[in-house]
Amino acid sequence: MNVVIIDDEPLAIEVIESYLAQVEGMELIATCTNPLGALNVLNKSKVDLIFLDIEMPNLNGLDLARNIENLPQVIITTAYSEYALEGFELNVTDYLIKPVPFQRFIKAVARAKKNHELETRSRRGIINENNVTQPDFIFIKAEYDRMRVNLNELAYIEGLKDYLKFHLKPSGKPLLTLASFKEILEKLPPSKFFRVHRSFIVNIDFVTAIQKTKILIGDIRIPIGEKYKKEVYKRLNL
């Protein structure tokens, strides 16, 4: 995993750097004491994991995270416990209080490595000698975990501002994740999932009826956006 440490305290960077040196599979590609400078590193390099301080000059660490497109995994390292809720809302992988004990660090890194492995498997799908098929599941960030979503149970996805709500059948229990439609569509097989409205993606396998301006999934009526109508009708052979 490619790792970046962002902290305005050189001693704190040294501690995390020494810890990382004892863990296999972790490649430290940059350390940054300035959050604005860190943006340049993150925009130019493939980064899988960030160790991020919160209280820094010029830009709060959480505000920095909010301004990173396609945010990688983040482990917060801070002396302040009161930011835990905001970290939760950003779906950070873990939240470590300074001074960070080595055993607690190892636990956080193990979680990050497991998440990375699961996401890598999901992107690759199932590969055989002759062809590549689409994955039958994906993993999404939900609270502090990466939750597995079986695509044959995913009826539709609803946009709620910065969040996406995954509606699953038959369980009926939705999952909420901080992500964009663009990110999710890149993971979903286009043969089954397509956007019908700026706020909805549907699974064609769950469509039970079509009205002039709506798609029905059971008793759920999903609007068809004017922008998407032509493509929707084409996909549904109408």
N, C-alpha and C positions, 0 to 999 in steps of 0.2 A: 504494500500500500504506500502511495506517495503522501507524505505528511508535511504540513506547514505548522510552525508554532508562531502565534501572534501574541506578544506580551510586551509591555513597555518596561518591564523589570528584567534586566539582563540575568540576575541571579535566578529568577523563576524559569527563564529559558534554559539556563544551564541544568537545572534540576530535571526538567522534562527531557532535555536532550540526553542526559546521562541515563535516565530510565529507558528511553527508546533504544539506546545502544545495547540493551540487554534483552531486547525482544526481536525474534526472527521475523522477517517479512515486512519490516517497517523501514521505509526509505525516507529520511529527512531531506527534503529538497530545498527548504528555505526557513530562516527565522526572521521575523519582522518585529521591530519595536514601534513602528509607526503604522497604524491601521490603514491610512490612506496609501502608503507604499505597498501594503499587503494586497490591496486591490489589483495592482499591476501584476504581482506574482500570480494571483489566482486567475487573472484573465489570460495569462500567457502559458500557464502550465496545467497539466492534468493533475488535479489534487483529489485524493480520496478521503483525507481526514485532516481536520483543523483542530489544533489545541488553541482555544481562544480565551483570552482574558477579557474582562468586561470593562473595568474602570481604566480607561486610557485617555490620553490627551487628544483633542480634536474630534474624536469619534468614538462613541460608546461601542463596545464589542458587539452587543446585540443589534445595534443600528447597522453596524458593518455587515452582519450576517443577513439582515433584511435587504441589503443592497447587492447581494451576490446572486447573480442569475445561476440557476442550477446548483444550488448550495450543496456541497458535499457533506459528509458526516461531520458533526461538530461535537467536540468534548469541551465543555466550559471548564476553565480553571480560574477560580476567583476566591477572594477572601470574604465575599459577601453572599450570604445565603438567601437574602431577600429577592434575588433575581431568579430564583428557581422556577416560579410560575411563568415568567416570560420565556425562560429557556424551554419549558414544557410546550409552550405555544409554538415555538420554532422547531419542535420535534428534534431537539438535540439528542445525541446518542447517550450522553451522560453528563453529570454535573459534579465536578470535584471541588472541594473546599481546600484552599491553601492553609497550611502546608500540606501538600498531597502525599499521603503515605504510599509507599511502593506497592503494597498489596492491593490498595484501592485503585491505583493506576493500572495494574495488571488486569483487574476485573473489567475496567472500562475499555481497555484495549481489546480484550477478548470479545467483548460485545461488539465492538466496531469491526473486528476481523470476521466475526460470524455474519454480521449484516452485509459486509462486503462480498463474502463468498456467496451468500444467498442471492444478492442482486446480480452478481456475475453469472450465476447459473440461470437466473431468470432471463437475462438478456440473450444468452447463447441459445436457449431453447433446447430441443432434443436433436442431436446431430447424428446422422448415420452415414454410411459410405456413399450413398447415392444422392441424398438430398437433405435439405434443412427444413424441418417443420416448425411451425410456430409453437411457442410454449403453451402449456395448458394451465399455467398459473403465473402470477406475478407477486412480488412483495412490495408493500407500501409502508410508509412510516405512519404509525398510529400510536399516539402517546409516545412512550420511550422505546417501543418495540418495532421491529419489522414484521408486519402481519402478512401471512400468506393468503392470497385471494385466488380461489379456484375459478377460472374463467367460465366454466360451465354453470357456475352459481351466480355470476355477476349479471344482473338484469339490466341495470342502467347506472349512470353516474350523473350526479347533479352538482352544478357549480354553486357555491355559496361564498361570494366574495373571494378571499384568498384560499379558501378550502374547497376540497372536492368530497362529496358524500357518495360512498359506494353502497348501492342497494343490492343486497344479496337475497337469493331465494334458494331453498325454501326457509332458511333461518329467519329472514326478515329483519335481522339485526344489522343496522348500517355501520359502516366504518368511516371515520372522518380523517382526512389527511391534508396536510399543507402542501399543495402541489398545483401546477398549472395543467390545463387541458393539453397543451403542447407536449409536456413531459410524459403524461399518461398515454397519449395517443401513440407515442414512439414505442411504448412497451406492448400495446395491444395489437393482436392480429387484425389487420384491416379487412380481412374476409368476413369477420363477424361484427366488429365494432365500428361505428361511424357516428359522426356528429350530426345531430338533427336540429340543433338550436345552439345559440351561444352559451347556453347554460346546461346542455344535456348531450350525453353520449349514450347510445342504446346498443344492446346486444340483439342482433337480428333474430336470434333463436328464441327470444322471449316476446317478440312482437305478435300480438294476437289479432289486431285489427288496425285498419287505417281509416281515418276520417280526413276531410278536406284539409284541415289545418292541425291535425293531432295524430299522434301514434298512441295506440293503446297497448299497455303491458298489463294484462289482467284488467283490474278496475282503475289502474293508474293512467291518466291522460297526460301525455307529454306533448308540448307544443312543437310544431315544425316551424322553424324560422324561415322567413322569406328568402334570406340569403342561401339557405341550405335546401330549399324545396326541390330544385331541379335534381340535385345529386341524390336526395332521399328517394324521389320517385324512380330514378334510374336504378338505384340499389335494390329497390323493392319490385322492380319490373312492372311499374305502373304506367 
